[in-house]
């Protein structure tokens, strides 16, 4: 039986005030680490560029080999990023990013206070976002001549592949995501099409 993984159901914002500081949690489902970094970058530069801190954590990939990353973004070491990551782990989520933005209100919270504030903000944001089952995917890049496009599209439909990027030049270049448990069947079928080149990775 295929293992079940969960990510957040939707993008979500949640806010609380602690000792005059504003803590704003922002969570989102992401496909990979690049998408997580892009979300963090958008919060930092577009949504809350004036904030005192934009601390974050994300977890991407499967339980046996996930990518995890977190940052205290200027807060004392261990008081922000790790508590945010712990909230993600506590909810047993993957392919999830959380940014907790803080606007300093003039009163220090201390190490314990910061840990509690960042963890509770992240946790409440994740609870508000809800969760949904997530199927791990693999990214493939394909290069194919135009006449092969209908055949390849049919294979993608059969094996639940989703085109995330397409470029049309001399050949057709596709970047697709396919459920991990369908990867072997799809690549096996593609091997029967000598004119189609494919590789794992976006």
ABEGO torsion letter per residue (X at the ends): XBBBBBBBABBBBBBBBBGGBBBBBBBBBBABAAAAAAAAAAAAAAABAABABBBBBBBBEBAABBBBBBBAGGBBBGAAAAAAAAAAAAAGBBGBBBBBBBBBAGBBAEAAAAAAAAAAAAAAAAAAAEBBBBBBBBBBBBBBBAAAAAAAAAAAAAAGBBBABBBBBABBBBBBBBBAAAAAAAAAAAAABAABBBBBEX
